[in-house]
């Protein structure tokens, strides 16, 4: 059986069950998604945006899928050990793809702000979800979109209405929990209307040593004069496969900062597409990857300058050890008429061993003649002169290597605007370089990684 056929059969044989445990807004797009998936199939490595990740092989195993929406026995507060000292957050949990309504404390939020199950809101306020759901992450754009739209039954909605400022950081903890190998299909819809402001932190953790395959499709709308800070931290385990597609649309004078930190994983493939559709929009994208063993991390980005006077900054840094594989492909597209565009794209990579591999592909595509755009890429090893200098001053070689790695990614970590989160990530990255995070099997009660 081909990788595609098992998912097509799964959907066709269980369509009524999938619909019954979801909402009309999500169900309405499934048939089109099926047709798109049947046409597209899983992308091969001959496709430009997937040349560094073997998707079909990752999806080939037969995973369990929780179509009947059984609740896995878990108390997120018992399992979760990822507090960030001195960072006051409004805390919410997703267990696999289900919003943990009973676990969340429902912190006080400004009037009309909604943070809840996407399926629940789609039933109670269908006009809100119908307006946005599926309009950025169209099924025919990408086969992961199509597969996720076919099978996803729930997810998360964060809605901030016009002019509302959410002062407290919204923290969403995605916990993977199962009693078997499991496939999780999760949707995320974030809407900041005109003049709204919010800071959001997503943390991905796993409680079990089972193999997980996660597809996550996120649609992010940043309205006119709105401001968003979005942070993502992945800290799962080596049996976890994560395929995450994020689509961001920014209107006039909007700004967004997107930070992606991968500290522990198995196979990760992140696609991030940002459209600057309004004049004077701005986006800052940062990524930090620490990988060893046989871990695989592939970040693929597109910044689409559609309007004039927009700015974009992109900085991704990788530190790869052992036989880890990293990939970065970033395309900046400046469309005709997008004059006065300012864009800078940088990808810097450190291979700590001769067996680590890094693929780097920064790209500029410009159709306007009054722009300031630059891009660059470096791949290298630890500087022997710097290492010798530190050892001459009494620093042991292992500690010197750690300090050089830590300094290398410091620029990305320093981009984080939340002081408490930035300090915590400095600590976690240092732990990761010392091999202490890798000793943890997940995020269970005895996990040591983020206490």
MIVO-809633 format. One line per 2 residues: number of its first residue (from 1); their letters; for each residue x, y, z of C-alpha. Coordinates in Angstrom, 1 decimal, always signed. Example, Ala and Ser with C-alpha at 12.3 -4.5 7.8 and 13.67 -1.06 7.14 Angstrom:
// MIVO-809633
1> as> +12.3:-4.5:+7.8; +13.7:-1.1:+7.1 $
***
This chain:
// MIVO-809633
1> xx> +0.0:+0.0:+0.0; +1.3:+3.4:-0.9 $
3> xx> +1.7:+6.1:+1.7; -1.1:+8.1:+0.2 $
5> xx> -3.5:+5.2:-0.2; -3.7:+4.4:+3.5 $
7> xx> -4.7:+7.9:+4.3; -7.2:+8.2:+1.5 $
9> xx> -8.8:+4.9:+2.6; -8.8:+6.0:+6.2 $
11> xx> -10.7:+9.2:+5.3; -13.2:+7.5:+2.9 $
13> xx> -14.0:+4.8:+5.3; -14.5:+7.1:+8.3 $
15> xx> -15.9:+10.3:+6.8; -19.1:+10.2:+8.9 $
17> xx> -17.2:+9.6:+12.1; -14.7:+12.4:+11.3 $
19> xx> -17.6:+14.8:+10.6; -19.5:+13.8:+13.7 $
21> xx> -16.7:+14.7:+16.0; -15.9:+18.0:+14.3 $
23> xx> -17.7:+21.2:+13.2; -19.4:+22.3:+9.9 $
25> xx> -16.7:+24.9:+9.1; -14.0:+22.2:+9.2 $
27> xx> -16.2:+19.5:+7.5; -17.0:+21.8:+4.6 $
29> xx> -13.5:+21.8:+3.3; -12.8:+18.0:+3.5 $
31> xx> -13.9:+16.9:+0.0; -11.9:+19.6:-1.7 $
33> xx> -8.9:+18.5:+0.5; -9.4:+14.9:-0.5 $
35> xx> -9.4:+15.8:-4.2; -6.2:+17.9:-3.7 $
37> xx> -4.5:+15.1:-1.8; -5.4:+12.6:-4.5 $
39> xx> -3.9:+14.9:-7.1; -0.8:+16.1:-5.3 $
41> xx> +0.2:+13.0:-3.3; +3.1:+13.3:-1.0 $
43> xx> +5.8:+15.5:-2.4; +9.0:+13.8:-3.7 $
45> xx> +12.4:+15.2:-3.1; +12.4:+16.3:-6.7 $
47> xx> +10.1:+19.2:-5.6; +12.1:+22.3:-4.8 $
49> xx> +10.4:+23.0:-1.4; +10.8:+19.3:-0.3 $
51> xx> +14.2:+18.4:-1.7; +15.8:+17.9:+1.8 $
53> xx> +13.1:+15.7:+3.5; +11.7:+12.3:+2.5 $
55> xx> +8.0:+12.9:+3.3; +6.6:+9.6:+1.9 $
57> xx> +8.9:+7.5:+4.1; +7.9:+9.5:+7.2 $
59> xx> +4.2:+8.9:+6.6; +4.6:+5.2:+5.5 $
61> xx> +4.1:+3.5:+8.9; +0.6:+2.6:+10.1 $
63> xx> -0.1:+5.0:+13.0; -3.2:+5.0:+15.2 $
65> xx> -5.6:+7.9:+14.7; -8.0:+9.0:+17.5 $
67> xx> -11.0:+9.6:+15.3; -13.5:+8.8:+18.1 $
69> xx> -11.9:+11.5:+20.3; -11.1:+9.3:+23.3 $
71> xx> -9.5:+11.2:+26.1; -6.1:+10.0:+27.1 $
73> xx> -5.6:+9.9:+30.9; -3.4:+12.8:+31.6 $
75> xx> -3.3:+15.7:+34.1; -1.3:+18.3:+32.2 $
77> xx> -0.4:+20.1:+35.4; +1.2:+16.9:+36.8 $
79> xx> +3.0:+16.2:+33.5; +4.1:+19.7:+32.8 $
81> xx> +7.5:+20.8:+34.1; +8.1:+23.7:+31.7 $
83> xx> +7.6:+26.8:+33.8; +9.5:+29.9:+32.8 $
85> xx> +10.5:+31.6:+36.0; +9.3:+35.2:+36.4 $
87> xx> +7.2:+35.0:+33.2; +3.5:+35.4:+34.0 $
89> xx> +1.4:+33.7:+31.4; -2.1:+32.8:+30.6 $
91> xx> -1.6:+29.0:+30.4; -3.5:+26.6:+28.1 $
93> xx> -3.0:+23.0:+27.2; -3.6:+20.9:+24.1 $
95> xx> -3.4:+17.2:+24.6; -2.5:+15.8:+21.1 $
97> xx> -5.1:+17.8:+19.1; -7.7:+18.3:+21.8 $
99> xx> -8.1:+21.5:+23.8; -7.8:+20.5:+27.5 $
101> xx> -10.8:+22.5:+28.6; -11.0:+21.0:+32.1 $
103> xx> -7.3:+21.4:+32.7; -7.1:+25.0:+31.8 $
105> xx> -7.7:+27.5:+34.6; -9.4:+30.0:+32.3 $
107> xx> -7.4:+33.0:+33.3; -9.0:+36.4:+33.0 $
109> xx> -8.7:+37.9:+29.5; -9.8:+41.2:+28.1 $
111> xx> -13.3:+41.4:+26.9; -14.2:+39.4:+23.8 $
113> xx> -10.8:+37.7:+23.5; -11.3:+34.1:+22.7 $
115> xx> -8.8:+31.2:+23.4; -10.6:+27.9:+23.0 $
117> xx> -11.2:+24.8:+21.1; -11.5:+25.6:+17.4 $
119> xx> -14.2:+23.0:+17.0; -16.2:+24.4:+19.9 $
121> xx> -16.0:+28.0:+18.7; -16.9:+26.9:+15.1 $
123> xx> -20.2:+25.5:+16.5; -20.9:+28.5:+18.7 $
125> xx> -19.7:+31.3:+16.5; -19.6:+29.9:+13.0 $
127> xx> -19.4:+33.3:+11.4; -16.0:+33.9:+13.0 $
129> xx> -14.4:+30.7:+12.0; -16.0:+30.6:+8.5 $
131> xx> -14.4:+34.0:+7.8; -10.8:+32.8:+8.3 $
133> xx> -10.6:+29.0:+8.4; -8.9:+27.6:+5.3 $
135> xx> -8.4:+30.9:+3.5; -4.6:+31.0:+3.9 $
137> xx> -3.7:+27.3:+4.2; -5.4:+26.2:+1.0 $
139> xx> -5.4:+22.5:+0.4; -4.1:+22.8:-3.1 $
141> xx> -1.1:+24.7:-2.0; +0.6:+21.8:-0.3 $
143> xx> -0.2:+18.1:+0.3; +0.4:+18.5:+4.1 $
145> xx> -2.3:+21.1:+4.1; -4.6:+18.8:+2.2 $
147> xx> -4.0:+15.8:+4.5; -4.4:+17.9:+7.6 $
149> xx> -7.6:+19.5:+6.3; -9.0:+16.0:+5.5 $
151> xx> -8.3:+14.6:+8.9; -8.1:+17.4:+11.5 $
153> xx> -11.1:+17.4:+13.8; -10.1:+20.1:+16.3 $
155> xx> -7.4:+22.6:+17.2; -6.9:+25.9:+18.8 $
157> xx> -8.4:+29.4:+18.2; -6.8:+32.6:+19.5 $
159> xx> -8.9:+35.6:+18.6; -8.1:+39.2:+19.7 $
161> xx> -10.7:+41.7:+18.6; -10.1:+45.2:+17.2 $
163> xx> -8.0:+47.5:+19.4; -7.5:+45.0:+22.2 $
165> xx> -4.1:+44.6:+23.8; -3.4:+41.3:+25.7 $
167> xx> -0.8:+42.3:+28.2; -0.1:+38.8:+29.6 $
169> xx> +1.7:+36.3:+27.4; -0.5:+33.5:+26.1 $
171> xx> +1.3:+30.2:+26.6; +0.0:+27.1:+24.9 $
173> xx> +1.5:+23.7:+25.8; +1.1:+21.0:+23.2 $
175> xx> +1.5:+17.6:+25.0; +1.8:+14.4:+23.0 $
177> xx> +0.3:+11.5:+25.0; -0.7:+8.1:+23.8 $
179> xx> -0.7:+4.4:+24.6; +0.4:+3.4:+21.1 $
181> xx> +2.1:+5.0:+18.1; -0.2:+7.9:+17.2 $
183> xx> -0.8:+10.3:+14.4; -2.0:+13.8:+15.5 $
185> xx> -3.6:+16.3:+13.1; -3.9:+19.8:+14.7 $
187> xx> -5.2:+23.1:+13.4; -4.3:+26.5:+14.8 $
189> xx> -6.1:+29.7:+13.9; -4.8:+33.0:+15.2 $
191> xx> -6.6:+36.3:+14.4; -5.5:+39.7:+15.5 $
193> xx> -7.8:+42.3:+14.2; -7.0:+46.0:+13.5 $
195> xx> -4.8:+47.5:+16.3; -4.7:+44.3:+18.4 $
197> xx> -1.6:+43.2:+20.2; -0.6:+39.8:+21.6 $
199> xx> +2.4:+37.7:+22.7; +2.0:+33.9:+22.2 $
201> xx> +4.3:+31.1:+23.3; +3.9:+27.5:+22.0 $
203> xx> +5.7:+24.7:+23.7; +5.8:+21.2:+22.2 $
205> xx> +6.5:+18.3:+24.6; +5.9:+14.5:+24.7 $
207> xx> +5.0:+12.4:+27.7; +5.6:+9.0:+26.2 $
209> xx> +8.3:+7.1:+24.3; +5.8:+6.1:+21.6 $
211> xx> +6.3:+7.3:+18.1; +4.3:+10.3:+17.1 $
213> xx> +3.5:+11.8:+13.7; +2.2:+15.3:+14.0 $
215> xx> +0.8:+17.5:+11.2; +0.0:+21.1:+12.3 $
217> xx> -1.4:+23.7:+10.0; -1.5:+27.3:+11.4 $
219> xx> -3.2:+30.3:+9.9; -2.2:+33.7:+11.3 $
221> xx> -3.9:+36.9:+10.5; -2.3:+40.2:+11.6 $
223> xx> -4.6:+43.1:+10.9; -3.8:+46.7:+10.1 $
225> xx> -1.7:+48.3:+12.9; -1.7:+45.0:+14.8 $
227> xx> +1.4:+43.6:+16.5; +2.2:+39.9:+17.2 $
229> xx> +5.1:+38.2:+18.9; +5.0:+34.4:+18.3 $
231> xx> +7.5:+32.0:+19.9; +7.7:+28.3:+19.2 $
233> xx> +9.8:+25.8:+21.3; +10.0:+22.2:+20.3 $
235> xx> +11.4:+19.9:+23.0; +10.0:+16.4:+22.3 $
237> xx> +12.1:+13.2:+21.7; +13.9:+11.4:+18.9 $
239> xx> +10.9:+9.3:+17.9; +8.7:+12.3:+17.1 $
241> xx> +8.0:+13.4:+13.5; +6.6:+16.9:+13.1 $
243> xx> +5.3:+18.5:+9.9; +4.2:+22.1:+10.6 $
245> xx> +3.0:+24.5:+8.0; +2.4:+28.1:+9.1 $
247> xx> +0.8:+30.8:+6.9; +0.9:+34.5:+8.0 $
249> xx> -0.8:+37.4:+6.4; +0.1:+41.0:+7.5 $
251> xx> -1.9:+44.1:+6.6; -0.9:+47.8:+6.5 $
253> xx> +1.5:+48.8:+9.3; +1.3:+45.4:+10.9 $
255> xx> +4.3:+43.8:+12.5; +5.2:+40.3:+13.5 $
257> xx> +8.1:+38.6:+15.2; +8.4:+34.9:+14.8 $
259> xx> +10.9:+32.9:+16.8; +11.3:+29.1:+16.2 $
261> xx> +13.6:+27.1:+18.6; +14.2:+23.4:+18.1 $
263> xx> +16.1:+21.8:+21.0; +15.1:+18.2:+20.9 $
265> xx> +13.3:+16.2:+18.2; +13.4:+13.3:+15.8 $
267> xx> +12.4:+14.6:+12.3; +11.1:+18.2:+12.0 $
269> xx> +9.9:+19.9:+8.8; +8.7:+23.5:+9.3 $
271> xx> +7.2:+25.5:+6.4; +6.6:+29.2:+7.2 $
273> xx> +5.0:+31.5:+4.5; +4.6:+35.2:+5.3 $
275> xx> +2.7:+37.6:+3.1; +3.3:+41.3:+3.6 $
277> xx> +0.1:+42.3:+1.8; -0.2:+45.8:+3.3 $
279> xx> +2.1:+48.8:+2.9; +4.6:+49.4:+5.8 $
281> xx> +4.2:+45.9:+7.1; +7.2:+44.3:+8.9 $
283> xx> +8.3:+40.8:+9.8; +11.3:+39.6:+11.8 $
285> xx> +11.9:+35.8:+11.7; +14.5:+34.0:+13.8 $
287> xx> +15.4:+30.3:+14.1; +17.7:+28.3:+16.4 $
289> xx> +18.3:+24.6:+15.8; +20.4:+22.3:+18.1 $
291> xx> +20.6:+18.8:+16.8; +22.7:+15.7:+17.3 $
293> xx> +22.5:+11.9:+16.9; +20.5:+11.3:+13.7 $
295> xx> +18.0:+14.2:+14.2; +16.7:+16.0:+11.1 $
297> xx> +15.5:+19.6:+11.0; +14.3:+21.2:+7.8 $
299> xx> +13.1:+24.9:+7.8; +11.6:+26.2:+4.6 $
301> xx> +10.5:+29.8:+4.5; +8.9:+32.3:+2.1 $
303> xx> +8.6:+36.0:+2.7; +6.4:+37.5:+0.0 $
305> xx> +6.7:+41.3:-0.3; +3.4:+42.2:-2.0 $
307> xx> +3.2:+45.9:-1.1; +5.6:+48.8:-1.0 $
309> xx> +7.7:+50.1:+1.9; +7.8:+46.8:+3.8 $
311> xx> +10.7:+45.3:+5.8; +11.8:+41.8:+6.6 $
313> xx> +14.6:+40.4:+8.6; +15.4:+36.7:+8.7 $
315> xx> +18.1:+35.0:+10.8; +18.4:+31.2:+11.2 $
317> xx> +21.3:+29.4:+13.0; +22.0:+25.7:+13.3 $
319> xx> +24.5:+23.8:+15.5; +24.7:+20.2:+14.3 $
321> xx> +26.6:+17.4:+16.0; +27.1:+13.6:+15.4 $
323> xx> +25.2:+12.6:+12.2; +22.5:+15.3:+12.5 $
325> xx> +21.1:+16.7:+9.3; +19.9:+20.3:+8.9 $
327> xx> +18.3:+22.1:+6.0; +17.4:+25.7:+5.5 $
329> xx> +15.7:+27.1:+2.3; +14.6:+30.7:+2.5 $
331> xx> +13.1:+32.6:-0.4; +12.4:+36.3:-0.3 $
333> xx> +10.1:+37.4:-3.1; +9.7:+41.1:-4.0 $
335> xx> +6.9:+41.5:-6.3; +6.5:+44.2:-9.0 $
337> xx> +5.4:+47.4:-7.4; +6.8:+46.5:-4.0 $
339> xx> +9.2:+49.5:-4.1; +11.2:+50.6:-1.1 $
341> xx> +11.4:+47.1:+0.1; +14.2:+46.4:+2.7 $
343> xx> +15.1:+42.8:+3.3; +18.0:+40.9:+4.9 $
345> xx> +18.2:+37.1:+5.1; +21.0:+35.3:+6.8 $
347> xx> +21.6:+31.6:+7.5; +24.7:+30.6:+9.6 $
349> xx> +25.5:+27.0:+10.5; +28.0:+25.2:+12.6 $
351> xx> +28.9:+21.6:+12.0; +30.6:+20.3:+15.1 $
353> xx> +31.6:+17.0:+13.5; +32.7:+15.9:+10.1 $
355> xx> +29.6:+13.6:+9.8; +27.0:+16.3:+10.4 $
357> xx> +25.4:+17.7:+7.2; +23.9:+21.0:+6.4 $
359> xx> +22.0:+22.1:+3.3; +21.6:+25.9:+2.9 $
361> xx> +19.7:+27.7:+0.2; +19.0:+31.4:+0.7 $
363> xx> +17.2:+32.9:-2.3; +16.2:+36.4:-3.5 $
365> xx> +13.7:+36.9:-6.3; +13.2:+40.6:-7.1 $
367> xx> +10.8:+42.3:-9.6; +11.1:+45.9:-8.3 $
369> xx> +13.9:+48.3:-9.0; +14.1:+50.5:-5.9 $
371> xx> +14.9:+48.0:-3.1; +17.6:+47.2:-0.5 $
373> xx> +17.9:+43.4:-0.3; +20.7:+41.1:+0.8 $
375> xx> +21.1:+37.4:+1.6; +24.0:+35.2:+2.8 $
377> xx> +24.9:+31.8:+4.1; +27.8:+30.2:+5.9 $
379> xx> +28.6:+26.7:+6.9; +31.7:+26.0:+9.0 $
381> xx> +33.2:+24.1:+11.8; +34.4:+25.2:+15.2 $
383> xx> +37.2:+27.8:+14.9; +40.5:+26.0:+15.8 $
385> xx> +42.2:+29.3:+16.6; +39.5:+30.4:+19.0 $
387> xx> +39.5:+26.9:+20.6; +43.3:+27.0:+21.0 $
389> xx> +43.1:+30.6:+22.5; +40.6:+29.4:+25.1 $
391> xx> +42.6:+26.3:+26.0; +45.7:+28.4:+26.4 $
393> xx> +43.9:+30.2:+29.2; +43.0:+27.1:+31.1 $
395> xx> +39.5:+26.3:+29.8; +39.1:+22.6:+29.2 $
397> xx> +38.5:+21.6:+25.6; +35.0:+20.3:+26.2 $
399> xx> +33.9:+23.5:+28.0; +35.6:+25.6:+25.4 $
401> xx> +33.6:+23.9:+22.6; +30.4:+24.4:+24.6 $
403> xx> +31.1:+28.1:+25.0; +31.8:+28.6:+21.3 $
405> xx> +28.5:+26.8:+20.4; +26.6:+28.8:+22.9 $
407> xx> +28.1:+32.1:+21.6; +27.2:+31.1:+18.0 $
409> xx> +23.5:+30.9:+18.7; +23.4:+33.8:+21.1 $
411> xx> +22.3:+36.3:+18.5; +19.1:+34.4:+17.8 $
413> xx> +18.3:+33.9:+21.5; +18.9:+37.6:+22.2 $
415> xx> +16.2:+38.5:+19.6; +13.6:+37.2:+22.1 $
417> xx> +11.8:+40.3:+23.5; +10.4:+38.6:+26.6 $
419> xx> +13.2:+38.9:+29.2; +12.1:+35.9:+31.3 $
421> xx> +11.7:+33.6:+28.3; +15.1:+34.8:+26.8 $
423> xx> +16.9:+34.0:+30.1; +15.1:+30.6:+30.3 $
425> xx> +16.1:+29.7:+26.8; +19.7:+30.6:+27.5 $
427> xx> +19.6:+28.1:+30.3; +17.9:+25.4:+28.2 $
429> xx> +20.3:+25.8:+25.3; +23.2:+25.4:+27.6 $
431> xx> +21.7:+22.3:+29.1; +21.2:+21.0:+25.6 $
433> xx> +24.8:+21.5:+24.7; +25.8:+19.7:+27.9 $
435> xx> +23.7:+16.7:+26.8; +21.3:+17.1:+29.7 $
437> xx> +18.1:+17.6:+27.8; +18.8:+14.6:+25.6 $
439> xx> +18.8:+12.3:+28.7; +15.1:+12.9:+29.2 $
441> xx> +12.6:+10.6:+27.6; +10.0:+13.3:+27.5 $
443> xx> +8.0:+15.6:+29.7; +6.8:+13.2:+32.3 $
445> xx> +6.7:+13.7:+36.0; +10.4:+12.8:+36.4 $
447> xx> +11.6:+14.8:+33.4; +14.6:+16.9:+34.1 $
449> xx> +14.7:+18.9:+31.0; +12.8:+22.1:+31.9 $
451> x> +12.4:+22.2:+35.7 $
***
